Amino acid sequence: MIENIMHDQASGLRRMTKLSSTKVITVTGGKGGVGKTNVTLNMAISMARQGKRVMVLDADLGLANVDIMLGLRAGRNLSHVLAGLCDLQDIIVEGPYGVKIIPASSGTQNMAELTPAQHAGLIRAFGSLSDDVDVLLVDTAAGISDMVLSFSRAAQEVLVVVCDEPTSITDAYALIKILSREYDVQRFKIVANMVRSYREGRELYAKLTRVTERFLSANLELVACVPLDDKVRQSVKRQKIVVEAYPKSPAALALSSLANKALTWPVPTSAGGHLEFFVERLLVKPTPTEVPIGE
């Protein structure tokens, strides 16, 4: 009953909201500490510098840090929207080059576990957005929670950020397995992050594909090898983004190249290309299939 009501709300929003083609890219990774937020923000700023209208959704709803990394002060965040204290438009803050940031809350456990009614509130919030957006980048939380899976399956492109650590590779595989088997997400773009050389990045990608090709039907594509670069750490300490603070550094050049490549990925002409449809899909969870343990 609740699901039907929520679906009706979302369908109504889709009819009422002005349709606009928006490229929706979710940046995830399974494990924390692999550099998802850094990849997201560098892509966002690189795209905005080319005149694209970019929005970043901080989807780490319990441990948000997008606004902090940019040195921005967000007076309100998504928790205030879901509590009915303000509209989504009221919490958006502007970052470098006009990038629009939707901040989440930090240190709030209940934000990481939204109820069906709060999911419906999220839909209504996105339906009220008046901004025209060329690209929506979604920076997910670590792990394989329902929210991470929802944001990943709702996007047009899923970027999986992985680094050369056994736990990173294992967690990335676990995320891909669940999305592939239970949610029919079959295309994944891989970012090998913090690698010492292009060759190391290729080897890291090969480690991941060896196990996915054996057990899954998912299609993986290596789209970037971002080098380990001390300029990234220095820029984070300055609350700057490396493509802005050190644009000629190896990491900045790799991330700028990734952003350029992402802008060439096609936007579907079906309803999946619209922000409101993206949020609507967050509600509709297919029934999970049985996944054999150990594969």
C-alpha positions as CSV (number, residue, x, y, z in Angstrom):
1,M,0.0,0.0,0.0
2,I,2.7,2.5,1.0
3,E,4.8,1.6,-2.1
4,N,1.8,2.2,-4.3
5,I,1.2,5.6,-2.7
6,M,4.8,6.5,-3.1
7,H,4.9,5.4,-6.7
8,D,1.8,7.5,-7.4
9,Q,3.6,10.5,-5.9
10,A,6.7,10.0,-8.0
11,S,4.7,9.4,-11.2
12,G,2.8,12.7,-10.5
13,L,6.1,14.5,-10.1
14,R,7.4,13.2,-13.4
15,R,4.3,14.5,-15.2
16,M,4.5,17.9,-13.5
17,T,8.2,18.6,-13.6
18,K,9.8,20.1,-16.7
19,L,11.8,17.4,-18.3
20,S,15.5,18.1,-18.8
21,S,18.2,15.7,-20.0
22,T,20.6,15.2,-17.2
23,K,23.6,12.9,-17.1
24,V,23.5,11.0,-13.8
25,I,26.7,9.5,-12.6
26,T,27.1,7.7,-9.3
27,V,30.6,7.4,-7.9
28,T,31.0,4.5,-5.5
29,G,33.5,2.0,-4.4
30,G,32.4,-0.4,-1.7
31,K,35.2,0.5,0.7
32,G,35.9,3.8,2.5
33,G,39.1,5.6,1.9
34,V,39.5,4.9,-1.8
35,G,39.0,8.5,-2.8
36,K,35.4,8.6,-4.0
37,T,34.7,12.2,-2.9
38,N,38.0,13.4,-4.3
39,V,37.2,11.9,-7.7
40,T,33.6,13.3,-7.6
41,L,34.6,16.8,-6.8
42,N,37.5,17.0,-9.3
43,M,35.2,15.7,-12.0
44,A,32.5,18.3,-11.0
45,I,34.9,21.2,-11.1
46,S,36.6,20.1,-14.3
47,M,33.1,19.9,-16.0
48,A,32.0,23.2,-14.6
49,R,35.1,24.9,-16.0
50,Q,33.9,23.9,-19.4
51,G,30.6,25.6,-18.9
52,K,28.6,22.6,-17.8
53,R,25.9,23.1,-15.2
54,V,26.9,20.6,-12.5
55,M,25.3,19.4,-9.3
56,V,26.9,17.2,-6.7
57,L,24.6,15.2,-4.3
58,D,26.4,14.2,-1.2
59,A,24.8,10.8,-0.7
60,D,26.9,9.8,2.3
61,L,23.9,10.7,4.4
62,G,25.5,9.9,7.8
63,L,29.1,11.0,7.3
64,A,28.9,13.8,4.8
65,N,32.1,15.6,3.8
66,V,31.7,17.2,0.3
67,D,31.1,20.7,1.7
68,I,33.9,20.3,4.2
69,M,36.4,19.3,1.4
70,L,35.5,22.5,-0.4
71,G,35.7,24.7,2.6
72,L,32.0,25.6,2.4
73,R,29.6,26.4,5.2
74,A,26.3,24.6,4.8
75,G,23.8,26.0,7.4
76,R,21.2,23.4,6.5
77,N,21.3,20.0,4.8
78,L,19.2,17.1,3.7
79,S,18.1,16.2,7.2
80,H,16.4,19.6,7.4
81,V,14.6,19.0,4.1
82,L,13.4,15.5,5.2
83,A,12.2,17.0,8.5
84,G,10.1,19.5,6.5
85,L,12.0,22.5,7.8
86,C,13.0,23.8,4.4
87,D,12.9,23.0,0.7
88,L,15.8,21.4,-1.2
89,Q,16.4,24.6,-3.0
90,D,17.1,26.3,0.3
91,I,20.1,24.1,1.2
92,I,22.0,24.2,-2.0
93,V,25.4,25.9,-1.7
94,E,27.5,27.0,-4.5
95,G,31.1,25.8,-4.9
96,P,33.9,26.7,-7.2
97,Y,33.0,27.6,-10.8
98,G,29.3,27.5,-9.9
99,V,29.1,23.8,-9.0
100,K,25.9,23.3,-7.0
101,I,26.3,21.2,-3.8
102,I,23.4,19.3,-2.1
103,P,25.0,18.7,1.4
104,A,24.0,15.8,3.6
105,S,24.4,15.7,7.4
106,S,27.4,14.3,9.3
107,G,27.2,12.2,12.5
108,T,23.5,11.5,12.1
109,Q,22.8,7.8,12.2
110,N,19.1,7.9,11.2
111,M,20.0,9.7,8.0
112,A,21.9,6.6,6.8
113,E,18.7,4.5,7.2
114,L,15.8,6.3,5.6
115,T,12.3,5.0,6.0
116,P,9.9,4.6,3.0
117,A,8.2,7.9,4.0
118,Q,11.6,9.7,4.0
119,H,12.3,8.2,0.6
120,A,9.0,9.7,-0.6
121,G,10.2,13.0,0.9
122,L,13.4,12.8,-1.1
123,I,11.3,12.4,-4.2
124,R,9.2,15.5,-3.4
125,A,12.3,17.4,-2.7
126,F,13.9,16.7,-6.1
127,G,10.6,17.4,-7.8
128,S,10.8,20.9,-6.5
129,L,14.2,21.7,-8.0
130,S,14.1,24.5,-10.5
131,D,17.7,24.3,-11.6
132,D,18.5,23.0,-15.0
133,V,21.4,20.6,-14.6
134,D,23.7,19.0,-17.3
135,V,25.4,16.6,-15.0
136,L,24.4,15.2,-11.6
137,L,27.3,13.5,-9.7
138,V,26.3,11.3,-6.8
139,D,29.0,10.7,-4.1
140,T,27.8,7.6,-2.2
141,A,28.7,6.3,1.2
142,A,31.1,3.4,1.7
143,G,29.7,-0.1,1.9
144,I,26.8,-1.8,0.3
145,S,23.8,-0.3,2.2
146,D,20.4,0.0,0.7
147,M,21.1,3.6,-0.1
148,V,24.3,2.9,-1.9
149,L,22.6,0.2,-3.9
150,S,19.7,2.5,-4.7
151,F,21.7,5.4,-5.9
152,S,23.9,3.1,-8.0
153,R,21.1,1.3,-9.7
154,A,19.2,4.5,-10.4
155,A,22.1,6.2,-12.2
156,Q,23.0,6.0,-15.9
157,E,26.6,5.4,-15.2
158,V,28.3,3.7,-12.2
159,L,31.9,4.7,-11.5
160,V,33.6,2.2,-9.1
161,V,36.7,3.7,-7.5
162,V,39.2,1.1,-6.4
163,C,42.8,1.2,-5.1
164,D,45.5,-1.5,-5.0
165,E,44.5,-3.0,-1.6
166,P,43.0,-6.5,-1.2
167,T,40.1,-5.1,0.8
168,S,39.3,-2.5,-1.8
169,I,39.3,-5.1,-4.6
170,T,37.2,-7.5,-2.5
171,D,34.6,-4.8,-1.5
172,A,34.4,-3.5,-5.1
173,Y,33.7,-7.0,-6.3
174,A,31.0,-7.5,-3.6
175,L,29.3,-4.2,-4.7
176,I,29.4,-5.2,-8.4
177,K,28.1,-8.7,-7.6
178,I,25.1,-7.4,-5.8
179,L,24.3,-4.7,-8.3
180,S,24.7,-7.2,-11.2
181,R,22.9,-10.2,-9.8
182,E,20.1,-8.5,-7.8
183,Y,19.5,-5.2,-9.6
184,D,20.5,-6.0,-13.2
185,V,23.2,-3.3,-13.4
186,Q,25.6,-4.7,-16.0
187,R,27.9,-1.8,-16.9
188,F,30.5,-0.5,-14.6
189,K,33.3,2.0,-15.2
190,I,36.4,1.5,-13.2
191,V,38.7,4.2,-11.8
192,A,42.0,2.8,-10.6
193,N,42.9,5.4,-8.0
194,M,46.2,6.2,-6.2
195,V,48.3,4.0,-8.4
196,R,52.1,4.3,-8.9
197,S,52.0,3.9,-12.6
198,Y,49.6,3.3,-15.5
199,R,50.8,-0.3,-15.6
200,E,49.9,-0.7,-11.9
201,G,46.4,0.6,-12.7
202,R,46.0,-1.9,-15.6
203,E,47.1,-4.7,-13.3
204,L,44.6,-3.6,-10.6
205,Y,41.9,-3.6,-13.2
206,A,43.0,-7.1,-14.4
207,K,42.7,-8.4,-10.8
208,L,39.1,-7.2,-10.6
209,T,38.1,-8.4,-14.0
210,R,39.6,-11.9,-13.4
211,V,37.1,-12.6,-10.7
212,T,34.1,-10.8,-12.3
213,E,34.6,-12.6,-15.6
214,R,34.6,-15.9,-13.7
215,F,31.4,-15.5,-11.7
216,L,29.5,-12.5,-13.2
217,S,28.1,-11.3,-16.6
218,A,28.9,-7.7,-15.8
219,N,30.8,-5.5,-18.2
220,L,33.8,-3.6,-16.7
221,E,35.6,-0.8,-18.4
222,L,38.7,0.9,-17.2
223,V,38.2,4.6,-17.7
224,A,41.0,6.2,-15.6
225,C,44.2,5.5,-13.8
226,V,44.8,8.3,-11.3
227,P,48.3,8.4,-10.0
228,L,49.3,8.6,-6.3
229,D,50.2,12.3,-6.0
230,D,51.2,14.2,-2.9
231,K,49.5,17.3,-4.4
232,V,46.1,15.7,-3.7
233,R,46.9,15.5,0.0
234,Q,48.2,19.1,0.0
235,S,45.1,20.4,-1.7
236,V,42.8,18.5,0.8
237,K,44.7,20.2,3.7
238,R,44.0,23.5,2.0
239,Q,40.3,22.6,1.5
240,K,40.9,22.9,-2.2
241,I,40.4,20.5,-5.1
242,V,43.6,19.4,-6.9
243,V,42.4,20.4,-10.4
244,E,42.0,23.9,-9.1
245,A,45.0,24.1,-6.7
246,Y,47.5,22.2,-8.8
247,P,46.1,21.9,-12.3
248,K,49.3,20.6,-13.8
249,S,49.9,17.9,-11.3
250,P,49.7,14.3,-12.5
251,A,46.5,13.5,-10.5
252,A,44.8,16.7,-11.7
253,L,45.6,15.9,-15.3
254,A,44.2,12.4,-14.9
255,L,41.0,13.6,-13.2
256,S,40.5,16.3,-15.8
257,S,40.9,13.7,-18.5
258,L,38.3,11.5,-16.8
259,A,35.8,14.4,-16.6
260,N,36.3,15.1,-20.3
261,K,35.7,11.4,-21.1
262,A,32.6,11.4,-18.9
263,L,31.1,14.3,-20.9
264,T,31.2,12.2,-24.0
265,W,29.2,9.4,-22.5
266,P,25.7,9.5,-24.1
267,V,22.6,10.6,-22.2
268,P,19.7,8.2,-22.7
269,T,16.8,9.7,-24.5
270,S,14.3,7.6,-22.4
271,A,12.9,8.7,-19.1
272,G,16.1,7.5,-17.3
273,G,17.8,10.6,-18.4
274,H,15.7,12.8,-16.1
275,L,16.4,13.9,-12.5
276,E,12.9,13.1,-11.4
277,F,13.0,9.6,-12.9
278,F,16.4,9.0,-11.2
279,V,14.8,9.8,-7.8
280,E,11.7,7.8,-8.6
281,R,13.8,4.7,-9.2
282,L,15.2,5.0,-5.7
283,L,11.8,3.8,-4.5
284,V,11.2,0.8,-6.6
285,K,13.2,-2.1,-5.3
286,P,13.1,-5.3,-7.3
287,T,12.9,-8.5,-5.3
288,P,16.4,-9.8,-4.7
289,T,17.3,-13.2,-6.1
290,E,19.2,-15.8,-4.3
291,V,23.0,-15.3,-4.5
292,P,25.0,-18.4,-3.7
293,I,27.4,-17.9,-0.8
294,G,31.1,-17.9,-1.6
295,E,30.9,-16.8,-5.3
